[in-house]
Structures are given as structure tokens and as C-alpha cells.
Amino acid sequence: MKDQMPQAVLAPPWKLQVEGVAKRFVTRTRALAALAPVSFQVREGEILCLVGPSGCGKSTTLNIIAGLERPDSGVVRTDGHLVGEPGPDRMVLFQEPALFPWLTVLGNVLFGLKLKPCLSRVERLAAARFYLKLVGLEGFERASVHELSGGMKQRVALARALAPEPELLLMDEPFTALDALTREQLYGDLQAIFAHHRKTVVFVTHNVREAVCLGDRVLLFSPRPGSIREEFLVSLPRPREINNVQLTELAARITRALKLHMGPDAKEVPA
């Protein structure tokens, strides 16, 4: 009998796997079920948007993926490895920029590069300047945080998150506090950045048009306890303009589906 050739070990087909993850929060008076068991996968280089009403478990899901929260059941895997705590392979961009006010713009980005101790000081400086240029902040390296607009602060936070070159970028409604014009500018900039520096992204938002503008897929979450009710593939060509007719039509369709899943007492959902 001939010896059999050893089978090649195949790389995991998914960059991210969320399997049967559930979470509840216990207070002195009651236990609140925040997240029903949810399961989904994300391919490498894909932008997945999670959409749903406030309190439906979107951010909880993101925090579990980041390792900031532990699920009551289920597991999360990145590149086939179990997630149990935060790690440099996953960076989070929050609703607030969470910059250090005592550091300059350059200092804030350099702080994120502490996650890559293998780099020399010269290499860290070069990387920080590269990512500040990438987000359109070349020339603001020495500026203080209090001198920046809201949109500029989020650009600094984005540069800080991108600089360590994480495998997975987790974005939790990062544009909520910005005005419409600033958001539209950032939509275009983000698409250009991700086109040239392809990242795997999980993006949480309650704004349906934002999800359609940025995402490759959109998952609809039900009201609490959150569960995934429907999935939409976004195949519109890039770059996408937020007021494009096709984009608006798809966003309206997703909004109708979301309201249907929310029930007759649903409040207005941003389309």
C-alpha cells in the first residue's frame, strides 16, 4: 500500500467568526438580556455593517469581538484563534475620539504604535507621519487636541487605530457626533483609504445610508435582546456617494425591513 501524502493545512476561510454569542447584564434588581445568540462570519478585506435600533446589542457585539466584554455563551475567533481578551490584532474606533489632551496630534498616533515595540523610534515616527498624511492631517503633527475640530479629532483617532496595522478594525458609530458635511467628507476619505489599504472592518451604526455607503454587507439586528434578522449584500460600485439614487433606494429598502422587524411601535430609523 502506497504511503499517503500528508494533507495540506488550509488557512481558515474566515477572518472573523462569531458563533452563538449571547450576553446579559445583571444589576441588583434584574437581569437584562442584551444579546440573544448571534452568529456571523467576516471575510478578509470585507466591511461588515451592523445596523439596528438603540440598545439592540450592536456595541455589545463589537466589545465582545474586541475582547472588552466576555460573552455568557458562544465564542469569537479571528484567523481561527479564540478571542479571550483585547489584542493588537484588533483596534477599536469609538464614538468619541478618546484622544490624550496632553499629547500632540503626532504624540497620540505614536502612542498607538507602542503596540509594535519591534519598531525603532525612527520607524515609529515615519509610520505615524505616514498615517497622519493618509487621513489628511499632514502639517498638524504639532497641533494640540483642543485646537482641532470634531472631524479632525476623529481623523487622528483613525490614524492612531490604523498605524499599528491591525488585522481587524472595529468602528462603533464613530461619526455620530459630527455634522452632515463632515460625515460626508469622511465617507469619501474612508472609502479611498480602504481601497488602497484593504482592512477587515466591523462597523456599528444606526444610520442605514451610512451602512450602505461604507459596507459590503449589512446585518439587521432586532430590538433587545438583539438577534440577526436579515442580511443585505451591497454590490454598488465604489466610490459611493451618500446621496446617490441607487444607494438611497437600497437604504430605503433596508429601512423598511428594519422597521418591519422592530414592530408597529418602532420609532423613526435614520435612513
C-alpha atoms as an extended CHARMM CRD file, in Angstrom:
* protein
*
       271  EXT
         1         1  MET       CA              0.0000000000        0.0000000000        0.0000000000  PROA      1               0.0000000000
         2         2  LYS       CA              1.4530000000        3.3480000000       -1.0410000000  PROA      2               0.0000000000
         3         3  ASP       CA              2.1660000000        5.9500000000        1.5720000000  PROA      3               0.0000000000
         4         4  GLN       CA             -0.3920000000        8.7020000000        1.5570000000  PROA      4               0.0000000000
         5         5  MET       CA              0.8010000000       12.2580000000        1.0830000000  PROA      5               0.0000000000
         6         6  PRO       CA              0.0660000000       14.4460000000        4.1040000000  PROA      6               0.0000000000
         7         7  GLN       CA             -2.8250000000       16.8030000000        3.5220000000  PROA      7               0.0000000000
         8         8  ALA       CA             -2.0420000000       20.4990000000        3.3560000000  PROA      8               0.0000000000
         9         9  VAL       CA             -3.2670000000       22.5480000000        6.2800000000  PROA      9               0.0000000000
        10        10  LEU       CA             -5.6890000000       25.0990000000        4.8860000000  PROA      10              0.0000000000
        11        11  ALA       CA             -5.9430000000       28.5950000000        6.2540000000  PROA      11              0.0000000000
        12        12  PRO       CA             -9.2550000000       29.4300000000        7.9530000000  PROA      12              0.0000000000
        13        13  PRO       CA            -11.7710000000       30.6530000000        5.3430000000  PROA      13              0.0000000000
        14        14  TRP       CA            -12.9460000000       33.4910000000        7.5860000000  PROA      14              0.0000000000
        15        15  LYS       CA            -11.0570000000       36.3880000000        9.1300000000  PROA      15              0.0000000000
        16        16  LEU       CA            -13.6600000000       36.6380000000       11.8900000000  PROA      16              0.0000000000
        17        17  GLN       CA            -16.1570000000       34.1030000000       13.2160000000  PROA      17              0.0000000000
        18        18  VAL       CA            -18.8220000000       34.9210000000       15.7890000000  PROA      18              0.0000000000
        19        19  GLU       CA            -20.5320000000       31.7110000000       16.9100000000  PROA      19              0.0000000000
        20        20  GLY       CA            -23.6070000000       31.6230000000       19.1550000000  PROA      20              0.0000000000
        21        21  VAL       CA            -22.5530000000       34.6730000000       21.1730000000  PROA      21              0.0000000000
        22        22  ALA       CA            -25.0240000000       35.8440000000       23.8550000000  PROA      22              0.0000000000
        23        23  LYS       CA            -24.7700000000       38.3660000000       26.6760000000  PROA      23              0.0000000000
        24        24  ARG       CA            -26.8670000000       39.5980000000       29.5890000000  PROA      24              0.0000000000
        25        25  PHE       CA            -26.1320000000       42.2350000000       32.2030000000  PROA      25              0.0000000000
        26        26  VAL       CA            -27.1110000000       41.6330000000       35.8330000000  PROA      26              0.0000000000
        27        27  THR       CA            -27.9480000000       44.5030000000       38.1970000000  PROA      27              0.0000000000
        28        28  ARG       CA            -29.1970000000       44.4540000000       41.7770000000  PROA      28              0.0000000000
        29        29  THR       CA            -32.8130000000       44.4570000000       40.6630000000  PROA      29              0.0000000000
        30        30  ARG       CA            -32.8690000000       42.4810000000       37.4210000000  PROA      30              0.0000000000
        31        31  ALA       CA            -31.0320000000       40.6400000000       34.6720000000  PROA      31              0.0000000000
        32        32  LEU       CA            -31.1350000000       42.3440000000       31.2830000000  PROA      32              0.0000000000
        33        33  ALA       CA            -30.7430000000       40.1620000000       28.1940000000  PROA      33              0.0000000000
        34        34  ALA       CA            -28.7820000000       42.3990000000       25.8230000000  PROA      34              0.0000000000
        35        35  LEU       CA            -27.8220000000       39.9520000000       23.1120000000  PROA      35              0.0000000000
        36        36  ALA       CA            -29.5150000000       36.7460000000       22.0120000000  PROA      36              0.0000000000
        37        37  PRO       CA            -27.2400000000       34.1360000000       20.4320000000  PROA      37              0.0000000000
        38        38  VAL       CA            -25.8260000000       35.6560000000       17.2320000000  PROA      38              0.0000000000
        39        39  SER       CA            -23.5880000000       34.0490000000       14.6340000000  PROA      39              0.0000000000
        40        40  PHE       CA            -21.9020000000       35.5340000000       11.5780000000  PROA      40              0.0000000000
        41        41  GLN       CA            -18.6250000000       35.4820000000        9.6710000000  PROA      41              0.0000000000
        42        42  VAL       CA            -16.4900000000       38.1520000000        8.0070000000  PROA      42              0.0000000000
        43        43  ARG       CA            -14.1370000000       37.6120000000        5.0910000000  PROA      43              0.0000000000
        44        44  GLU       CA            -10.7010000000       39.1710000000        4.9280000000  PROA      44              0.0000000000
        45        45  GLY       CA            -10.9010000000       42.6670000000        3.4570000000  PROA      45              0.0000000000
        46        46  GLU       CA            -14.6790000000       42.8760000000        3.9290000000  PROA      46              0.0000000000
        47        47  ILE       CA            -16.5520000000       45.7730000000        5.5440000000  PROA      47              0.0000000000
        48        48  LEU       CA            -19.4910000000       44.4160000000        7.5390000000  PROA      48              0.0000000000
        49        49  CYS       CA            -22.0230000000       46.8820000000        8.9720000000  PROA      49              0.0000000000
        50        50  LEU       CA            -24.2540000000       46.0870000000       11.9480000000  PROA      50              0.0000000000
        51        51  VAL       CA            -27.4930000000       48.1060000000       11.9330000000  PROA      51              0.0000000000
        52        52  GLY       CA            -30.3250000000       48.1910000000       14.4230000000  PROA      52              0.0000000000
        53        53  PRO       CA            -32.2010000000       50.2880000000       16.9950000000  PROA      53              0.0000000000
        54        54  SER       CA            -30.5320000000       51.6950000000       20.0940000000  PROA      54              0.0000000000
        55        55  GLY       CA            -29.9430000000       49.1030000000       22.7890000000  PROA      55              0.0000000000
        56        56  CYS       CA            -30.1250000000       46.1140000000       20.4310000000  PROA      56              0.0000000000
        57        57  GLY       CA            -26.6560000000       44.7610000000       21.2620000000  PROA      57              0.0000000000
        58        58  LYS       CA            -24.6100000000       46.1130000000       18.3290000000  PROA      58              0.0000000000
        59        59  SER       CA            -21.9700000000       47.7460000000       20.5140000000  PROA      59              0.0000000000
        60        60  THR       CA            -22.0190000000       44.7960000000       22.9100000000  PROA      60              0.0000000000
        61        61  THR       CA            -21.2180000000       42.5290000000       19.9680000000  PROA      61              0.0000000000
        62        62  LEU       CA            -18.3460000000       44.8130000000       18.9740000000  PROA      62              0.0000000000
        63        63  ASN       CA            -16.9870000000       44.8860000000       22.5310000000  PROA      63              0.0000000000
        64        64  ILE       CA            -17.0500000000       41.0890000000       22.6870000000  PROA      64              0.0000000000
        65        65  ILE       CA            -15.1280000000       40.8780000000       19.3980000000  PROA      65              0.0000000000
        66        66  ALA       CA            -12.6210000000       43.4010000000       20.7860000000  PROA      66              0.0000000000
        67        67  GLY       CA            -12.2010000000       41.3080000000       23.9370000000  PROA      67              0.0000000000
        68        68  LEU       CA            -13.5150000000       44.1280000000       26.1520000000  PROA      68              0.0000000000
        69        69  GLU       CA            -16.5400000000       42.0450000000       27.1990000000  PROA      69              0.0000000000
        70        70  ARG       CA            -16.8540000000       38.3070000000       27.7560000000  PROA      70              0.0000000000
        71        71  PRO       CA            -19.8830000000       36.5250000000       26.3020000000  PROA      71              0.0000000000
        72        72  ASP       CA            -22.0990000000       34.3950000000       28.5250000000  PROA      72              0.0000000000
        73        73  SER       CA            -22.0800000000       31.7770000000       25.7980000000  PROA      73              0.0000000000
        74        74  GLY       CA            -20.5700000000       31.2890000000       22.3760000000  PROA      74              0.0000000000
        75        75  VAL       CA            -17.0980000000       32.0670000000       21.0240000000  PROA      75              0.0000000000
        76        76  VAL       CA            -15.3120000000       34.5480000000       18.7900000000  PROA      76              0.0000000000
        77        77  ARG       CA            -12.4220000000       33.5420000000       16.5370000000  PROA      77              0.0000000000
        78        78  THR       CA            -10.0400000000       35.6690000000       14.4890000000  PROA      78              0.0000000000
        79        79  ASP       CA             -7.9760000000       33.7600000000       11.9280000000  PROA      79              0.0000000000
        80        80  GLY       CA             -9.1970000000       30.6000000000       13.6570000000  PROA      80              0.0000000000
        81        81  HSD       CA             -7.8700000000       31.6390000000       17.0990000000  PROA      81              0.0000000000
        82        82  LEU       CA            -10.1630000000       32.1020000000       20.0870000000  PROA      82              0.0000000000
        83        83  VAL       CA            -10.6090000000       35.6560000000       21.3500000000  PROA      83              0.0000000000
        84        84  GLY       CA            -10.4940000000       35.9910000000       25.1260000000  PROA      84              0.0000000000
        85        85  GLU       CA             -9.0390000000       39.4360000000       25.7370000000  PROA      85              0.0000000000
        86        86  PRO       CA             -8.0130000000       42.5960000000       23.8710000000  PROA      86              0.0000000000
        87        87  GLY       CA             -5.1150000000       42.2480000000       21.4710000000  PROA      87              0.0000000000
        88        88  PRO       CA             -3.0740000000       44.3080000000       18.9830000000  PROA      88              0.0000000000
        89        89  ASP       CA             -4.7170000000       42.4580000000       16.0970000000  PROA      89              0.0000000000
        90        90  ARG       CA             -7.9990000000       44.2950000000       16.8810000000  PROA      90              0.0000000000
        91        91  MET       CA             -8.2770000000       48.0770000000       17.1620000000  PROA      91              0.0000000000
        92        92  VAL       CA            -11.4430000000       49.9540000000       18.1780000000  PROA      92              0.0000000000
        93        93  LEU       CA            -12.6100000000       53.3710000000       16.9890000000  PROA      93              0.0000000000
        94        94  PHE       CA            -15.2160000000       54.6420000000       19.4730000000  PROA      94              0.0000000000
        95        95  GLN       CA            -17.9860000000       57.2510000000       19.2130000000  PROA      95              0.0000000000
        96        96  GLU       CA            -15.7050000000       59.7340000000       20.9710000000  PROA      96              0.0000000000
        97        97  PRO       CA            -12.1300000000       60.0950000000       19.6810000000  PROA      97              0.0000000000
        98        98  ALA       CA            -10.7090000000       59.3490000000       23.1900000000  PROA      98              0.0000000000
        99        99  LEU       CA             -7.5070000000       61.2690000000       22.4470000000  PROA      99              0.0000000000
       100       100  PHE       CA             -4.9960000000       62.2150000000       25.1360000000  PROA      100             0.0000000000
       101       101  PRO       CA             -5.2970000000       66.0110000000       25.5480000000  PROA      101             0.0000000000
       102       102  TRP       CA             -1.7680000000       66.3540000000       26.9740000000  PROA      102             0.0000000000
       103       103  LEU       CA             -0.2450000000       64.8740000000       23.7940000000  PROA      103             0.0000000000
       104       104  THR       CA              0.1110000000       66.4810000000       20.3860000000  PROA      104             0.0000000000
       105       105  VAL       CA             -1.5260000000       65.0160000000       17.2900000000  PROA      105             0.0000000000
       106       106  LEU       CA              1.7010000000       63.1840000000       16.4850000000  PROA      106             0.0000000000
       107       107  GLY       CA              2.0610000000       62.0410000000       20.0880000000  PROA      107             0.0000000000
       108       108  ASN       CA             -1.4040000000       60.4720000000       20.0480000000  PROA      108             0.0000000000
       109       109  VAL       CA             -0.6020000000       58.4170000000       16.9520000000  PROA      109             0.0000000000
       110       110  LEU       CA              2.8080000000       57.4490000000       18.3540000000  PROA      110             0.0000000000
       111       111  PHE       CA              1.0460000000       56.1990000000       21.4850000000  PROA      111             0.0000000000
       112       112  GLY       CA             -0.8870000000       53.6910000000       19.3640000000  PROA      112             0.0000000000
       113       113  LEU       CA              2.3900000000       52.4560000000       17.8990000000  PROA      113             0.0000000000
       114       114  LYS       CA              3.5110000000       51.2750000000       21.3390000000  PROA      114             0.0000000000
       115       115  LEU       CA              1.6240000000       48.1380000000       20.3470000000  PROA      115             0.0000000000
       116       116  LYS       CA              4.5040000000       47.4640000000       17.9350000000  PROA      116             0.0000000000
       117       117  PRO       CA              7.5900000000       47.5100000000       20.2030000000  PROA      117             0.0000000000
       118       118  CYS       CA              9.6470000000       45.9020000000       17.4460000000  PROA      118             0.0000000000
       119       119  LEU       CA              9.8060000000       49.2440000000       15.6090000000  PROA      119             0.0000000000
       120       120  SER       CA             12.6480000000       51.6700000000       16.1830000000  PROA      120             0.0000000000
       121       121  ARG       CA             11.9270000000       55.2760000000       17.1400000000  PROA      121             0.0000000000
       122       122  VAL       CA             12.6840000000       56.3890000000       13.5850000000  PROA      122             0.0000000000
       123       123  GLU       CA             10.3230000000       53.7410000000       12.1710000000  PROA      123             0.0000000000
       124       124  ARG       CA              7.5430000000       54.7590000000       14.5830000000  PROA      124             0.0000000000
       125       125  LEU       CA              7.9100000000       58.4080000000       13.5990000000  PROA      125             0.0000000000
       126       126  ALA       CA              7.8010000000       57.5100000000        9.9120000000  PROA      126             0.0000000000
       127       127  ALA       CA              4.7040000000       55.3360000000       10.3960000000  PROA      127             0.0000000000
       128       128  ALA       CA              2.8880000000       57.9980000000       12.4400000000  PROA      128             0.0000000000
       129       129  ARG       CA              3.5870000000       60.6850000000        9.8270000000  PROA      129             0.0000000000
       130       130  PHE       CA              2.5010000000       58.3390000000        7.0270000000  PROA      130             0.0000000000
       131       131  TYR       CA             -0.8950000000       57.6400000000        8.6020000000  PROA      131             0.0000000000
       132       132  LEU       CA             -1.4880000000       61.2850000000        9.5020000000  PROA      132             0.0000000000
       133       133  LYS       CA             -0.8770000000       62.1260000000        5.8500000000  PROA      133             0.0000000000
       134       134  LEU       CA             -3.2070000000       59.2830000000        4.8520000000  PROA      134             0.0000000000
       135       135  VAL       CA             -6.0870000000       60.8130000000        6.8530000000  PROA      135             0.0000000000
       136       136  GLY       CA             -5.3910000000       64.3150000000        5.5660000000  PROA      136             0.0000000000
       137       137  LEU       CA             -3.6370000000       65.7740000000        8.6120000000  PROA      137             0.0000000000
       138       138  GLU       CA             -0.1610000000       66.3760000000        7.2390000000  PROA      138             0.0000000000
       139       139  GLY       CA              1.1060000000       69.6170000000        8.7680000000  PROA      139             0.0000000000
       140       140  PHE       CA             -0.8890000000       69.2110000000       12.0090000000  PROA      140             0.0000000000
       141       141  GLU       CA              1.6360000000       66.9570000000       13.7590000000  PROA      141             0.0000000000
       142       142  ARG       CA              2.4890000000       69.5330000000       16.4470000000  PROA      142             0.0000000000
       143       143  ALA       CA             -1.0950000000       70.7250000000       16.9970000000  PROA      143             0.0000000000
       144       144  SER       CA             -2.7950000000       70.2480000000       20.3570000000  PROA      144             0.0000000000
       145       145  VAL       CA             -6.0030000000       68.2480000000       20.5890000000  PROA      145             0.0000000000
       146       146  HSD       CA             -8.0320000000       71.2510000000       21.7880000000  PROA      146             0.0000000000
       147       147  GLU       CA             -7.1080000000       73.1060000000       18.5810000000  PROA      147             0.0000000000
       148       148  LEU       CA             -8.8450000000       70.5300000000       16.3720000000  PROA      148             0.0000000000
       149       149  SER       CA            -12.4050000000       70.3190000000       15.0860000000  PROA      149             0.0000000000
       150       150  GLY       CA            -14.5380000000       67.2520000000       15.8120000000  PROA      150             0.0000000000
       151       151  GLY       CA            -13.8560000000       65.8060000000       12.3810000000  PROA      151             0.0000000000
       152       152  MET       CA            -10.1110000000       66.3390000000       12.7330000000  PROA      152             0.0000000000
       153       153  LYS       CA            -10.1200000000       64.6110000000       16.1170000000  PROA      153             0.0000000000
       154       154  GLN       CA            -11.7810000000       61.5520000000       14.5880000000  PROA      154             0.0000000000
       155       155  ARG       CA             -9.1500000000       61.5860000000       11.8190000000  PROA      155             0.0000000000
       156       156  VAL       CA             -6.4330000000       61.4960000000       14.4830000000  PROA      156             0.0000000000
       157       157  ALA       CA             -8.2300000000       58.6010000000       16.1940000000  PROA      157             0.0000000000
       158       158  LEU       CA             -8.4630000000       56.8020000000       12.8410000000  PROA      158             0.0000000000
       159       159  ALA       CA             -4.7440000000       57.3260000000       12.1530000000  PROA      159             0.0000000000
       160       160  ARG       CA             -3.9410000000       56.0090000000       15.6530000000  PROA      160             0.0000000000
       161       161  ALA       CA             -6.0820000000       52.9090000000       15.0230000000  PROA      161             0.0000000000
       162       162  LEU       CA             -4.5910000000       52.2460000000       11.5790000000  PROA      162             0.0000000000
       163       163  ALA       CA             -0.9380000000       52.8900000000       12.4530000000  PROA      163             0.0000000000
       164       164  PRO       CA             -0.3150000000       49.5570000000       14.2740000000  PROA      164             0.0000000000
       165       165  GLU       CA             -1.7330000000       47.8230000000       11.1580000000  PROA      165             0.0000000000
       166       166  PRO       CA             -4.3290000000       45.6840000000       12.9670000000  PROA      166             0.0000000000
       167       167  GLU       CA             -5.8950000000       42.6600000000       11.3360000000  PROA      167             0.0000000000
       168       168  LEU       CA             -9.3710000000       43.8620000000       12.2920000000  PROA      168             0.0000000000
       169       169  LEU       CA            -10.7190000000       47.4060000000       12.6590000000  PROA      169             0.0000000000
       170       170  LEU       CA            -13.8060000000       47.7580000000       14.8760000000  PROA      170             0.0000000000
       171       171  MET       CA            -15.7590000000       51.0160000000       14.4780000000  PROA      171             0.0000000000
       172       172  ASP       CA            -18.5200000000       51.9150000000       16.9410000000  PROA      172             0.0000000000
       173       173  GLU       CA            -20.6480000000       54.7400000000       15.4820000000  PROA      173             0.0000000000
       174       174  PRO       CA            -17.5690000000       56.9770000000       15.0790000000  PROA      174             0.0000000000
       175       175  PHE       CA            -19.3710000000       59.7290000000       13.1340000000  PROA      175             0.0000000000
       176       176  THR       CA            -22.5000000000       60.1970000000       15.2810000000  PROA      176             0.0000000000
       177       177  ALA       CA            -21.3890000000       63.4880000000       16.8320000000  PROA      177             0.0000000000
       178       178  LEU       CA            -20.2520000000       65.0590000000       13.5440000000  PROA      178             0.0000000000
       179       179  ASP       CA            -22.2130000000       67.3830000000       11.2750000000  PROA      179             0.0000000000
       180       180  ALA       CA            -23.5660000000       66.0940000000        7.9560000000  PROA      180             0.0000000000
       181       181  LEU       CA            -20.9450000000       67.7770000000        5.7530000000  PROA      181             0.0000000000
       182       182  THR       CA            -18.0490000000       66.4540000000        7.8360000000  PROA      182             0.0000000000
       183       183  ARG       CA            -19.5390000000       62.9590000000        7.7940000000  PROA      183             0.0000000000
       184       184  GLU       CA            -19.9080000000       63.0040000000        4.0100000000  PROA      184             0.0000000000
       185       185  GLN       CA            -16.2640000000       64.0760000000        3.6320000000  PROA      185             0.0000000000
       186       186  LEU       CA            -15.1600000000       61.2410000000        5.9080000000  PROA      186             0.0000000000
       187       187  TYR       CA            -17.2480000000       58.7030000000        3.9810000000  PROA      187             0.0000000000
       188       188  GLY       CA            -15.2920000000       59.5310000000        0.8380000000  PROA      188             0.0000000000
       189       189  ASP       CA            -11.9530000000       59.5640000000        2.6440000000  PROA      189             0.0000000000
       190       190  LEU       CA            -12.6170000000       56.2200000000        4.3240000000  PROA      190             0.0000000000
       191       191  GLN       CA            -13.5220000000       54.5640000000        1.0380000000  PROA      191             0.0000000000
       192       192  ALA       CA            -10.2950000000       55.8460000000       -0.5310000000  PROA      192             0.0000000000
       193       193  ILE       CA             -8.2210000000       54.6470000000        2.4410000000  PROA      193             0.0000000000
       194       194  PHE       CA             -9.7960000000       51.1860000000        2.4750000000  PROA      194             0.0000000000
       195       195  ALA       CA             -9.4380000000       50.8630000000       -1.2980000000  PROA      195             0.0000000000
       196       196  HSD       CA             -5.6640000000       51.2570000000       -1.0290000000  PROA      196             0.0000000000
       197       197  HSD       CA             -5.1000000000       49.7370000000        2.4140000000  PROA      197             0.0000000000
       198       198  ARG       CA             -7.6430000000       46.9520000000        2.4820000000  PROA      198             0.0000000000
       199       199  LYS       CA             -8.7940000000       46.2530000000        6.0330000000  PROA      199             0.0000000000
       200       200  THR       CA            -11.3060000000       43.8910000000        7.5360000000  PROA      200             0.0000000000
       201       201  VAL       CA            -13.8440000000       46.1310000000        9.2580000000  PROA      201             0.0000000000
       202       202  VAL       CA            -16.8720000000       45.6390000000       11.5060000000  PROA      202             0.0000000000
       203       203  PHE       CA            -18.7920000000       48.9290000000       11.5640000000  PROA      203             0.0000000000
       204       204  VAL       CA            -21.6370000000       49.5930000000       14.0090000000  PROA      204             0.0000000000
       205       205  THR       CA            -24.1870000000       52.2580000000       13.0650000000  PROA      205             0.0000000000
       206       206  HSD       CA            -27.8710000000       53.1090000000       13.3810000000  PROA      206             0.0000000000
       207       207  ASN       CA            -27.7190000000       55.1290000000       10.1510000000  PROA      207             0.0000000000
       208       208  VAL       CA            -28.8180000000       52.9230000000        7.2570000000  PROA      208             0.0000000000
       209       209  ARG       CA            -27.4640000000       55.1340000000        4.4640000000  PROA      209             0.0000000000
       210       210  GLU       CA            -24.1080000000       55.2510000000        6.2070000000  PROA      210             0.0000000000
       211       211  ALA       CA            -24.0840000000       51.4510000000        6.3030000000  PROA      211             0.0000000000
       212       212  VAL       CA            -24.9280000000       51.1840000000        2.5950000000  PROA      212             0.0000000000
       213       213  CYS       CA            -22.3260000000       53.8130000000        1.6990000000  PROA      213             0.0000000000
       214       214  LEU       CA            -19.4870000000       52.0480000000        3.5140000000  PROA      214             0.0000000000
       215       215  GLY       CA            -20.4080000000       48.3830000000        3.8040000000  PROA      215             0.0000000000
       216       216  ASP       CA            -20.0610000000       45.2920000000        1.6450000000  PROA      216             0.0000000000
       217       217  ARG       CA            -22.7810000000       43.6170000000        3.7200000000  PROA      217             0.0000000000
       218       218  VAL       CA            -25.3540000000       44.8730000000        6.2000000000  PROA      218             0.0000000000
       219       219  LEU       CA            -26.7400000000       42.7870000000        9.0710000000  PROA      219             0.0000000000
       220       220  LEU       CA            -30.0320000000       43.8810000000       10.6460000000  PROA      220             0.0000000000
       221       221  PHE       CA            -30.3550000000       43.4520000000       14.4170000000  PROA      221             0.0000000000
       222       222  SER       CA            -33.7050000000       43.1100000000       16.1690000000  PROA      222             0.0000000000
       223       223  PRO       CA            -34.6400000000       45.0980000000       19.2950000000  PROA      223             0.0000000000
       224       224  ARG       CA            -33.2400000000       43.7870000000       22.6060000000  PROA      224             0.0000000000
       225       225  PRO       CA            -32.2720000000       41.0800000000       23.0820000000  PROA      225             0.0000000000
       226       226  GLY       CA            -30.5180000000       41.5830000000       19.7710000000  PROA      226             0.0000000000
       227       227  SER       CA            -30.5460000000       38.8780000000       17.1530000000  PROA      227             0.0000000000
       228       228  ILE       CA            -29.7230000000       38.9590000000       13.4520000000  PROA      228             0.0000000000
       229       229  ARG       CA            -32.9440000000       39.1060000000       11.4490000000  PROA      229             0.0000000000
       230       230  GLU       CA            -31.7760000000       39.7780000000        7.8960000000  PROA      230             0.0000000000
       231       231  GLU       CA            -28.6930000000       40.2520000000        5.7340000000  PROA      231             0.0000000000
       232       232  PHE       CA            -28.2180000000       42.5170000000        2.7060000000  PROA      232             0.0000000000
       233       233  LEU       CA            -25.3940000000       42.3440000000        0.1790000000  PROA      233             0.0000000000
       234       234  VAL       CA            -24.2990000000       45.7900000000       -1.0520000000  PROA      234             0.0000000000
       235       235  SER       CA            -22.9320000000       45.3900000000       -4.5780000000  PROA      235             0.0000000000
       236       236  LEU       CA            -22.9770000000       49.0570000000       -5.6210000000  PROA      236             0.0000000000
       237       237  PRO       CA            -19.7560000000       50.2280000000       -7.3080000000  PROA      237             0.0000000000
       238       238  ARG       CA            -17.2290000000       52.2680000000       -5.3350000000  PROA      238             0.0000000000
       239       239  PRO       CA            -16.6270000000       55.0310000000       -4.5580000000  PROA      239             0.0000000000
       240       240  ARG       CA            -20.1760000000       55.5920000000       -3.3280000000  PROA      240             0.0000000000
       241       241  GLU       CA            -21.7940000000       58.9630000000       -2.8440000000  PROA      241             0.0000000000
       242       242  ILE       CA            -24.1780000000       59.1520000000        0.0980000000  PROA      242             0.0000000000
       243       243  ASN       CA            -26.9700000000       60.8070000000       -1.9550000000  PROA      243             0.0000000000
       244       244  ASN       CA            -26.6540000000       58.5050000000       -4.9620000000  PROA      244             0.0000000000
       245       245  VAL       CA            -30.0830000000       57.3660000000       -6.2030000000  PROA      245             0.0000000000
       246       246  GLN       CA            -29.2940000000       53.6280000000       -6.1380000000  PROA      246             0.0000000000
       247       247  LEU       CA            -27.7600000000       53.9360000000       -2.6820000000  PROA      247             0.0000000000
       248       248  THR       CA            -30.7910000000       55.8220000000       -1.4020000000  PROA      248             0.0000000000
       249       249  GLU       CA            -33.1700000000       53.2140000000       -2.8580000000  PROA      249             0.0000000000
       250       250  LEU       CA            -31.2940000000       50.3250000000       -1.2350000000  PROA      250             0.0000000000
       251       251  ALA       CA            -31.1480000000       52.2200000000        2.0760000000  PROA      251             0.0000000000
       252       252  ALA       CA            -34.9160000000       52.7750000000        1.9180000000  PROA      252             0.0000000000
       253       253  ARG       CA            -35.4660000000       49.0460000000        1.2950000000  PROA      253             0.0000000000
       254       254  ILE       CA            -33.2760000000       48.1240000000        4.2580000000  PROA      254             0.0000000000
       255       255  THR       CA            -35.0330000000       50.7160000000        6.4320000000  PROA      255             0.0000000000
       256       256  ARG       CA            -38.4220000000       49.2020000000        5.5920000000  PROA      256             0.0000000000
       257       257  ALA       CA            -37.1380000000       45.7500000000        6.5280000000  PROA      257             0.0000000000
       258       258  LEU       CA            -35.6790000000       47.0950000000        9.7620000000  PROA      258             0.0000000000
       259       259  LYS       CA            -38.9430000000       48.7720000000       10.7590000000  PROA      259             0.0000000000
       260       260  LEU       CA            -40.8190000000       45.5560000000        9.9810000000  PROA      260             0.0000000000
       261       261  HSD       CA            -38.5610000000       43.6100000000       12.3280000000  PROA      261             0.0000000000
       262       262  MET       CA            -38.9010000000       46.2990000000       15.0030000000  PROA      262             0.0000000000
       263       263  GLY       CA            -42.6840000000       46.0300000000       15.0470000000  PROA      263             0.0000000000
       264       264  PRO       CA            -45.5600000000       48.5240000000       14.7760000000  PROA      264             0.0000000000
       265       265  ASP       CA            -44.3180000000       50.7200000000       17.6300000000  PROA      265             0.0000000000
       266       266  ALA       CA            -40.9410000000       51.3340000000       16.0150000000  PROA      266             0.0000000000
       267       267  LYS       CA            -39.5310000000       54.8490000000       16.1940000000  PROA      267             0.0000000000
       268       268  GLU       CA            -38.0030000000       56.5650000000       13.2100000000  PROA      268             0.0000000000
       269       269  VAL       CA            -34.8180000000       54.9370000000       11.9710000000  PROA      269             0.0000000000
       270       270  PRO       CA            -32.2850000000       57.1870000000       10.1860000000  PROA      270             0.0000000000
       271       271  ALA       CA            -32.2810000000       56.2680000000        6.5100000000  PROA      271             0.0000000000
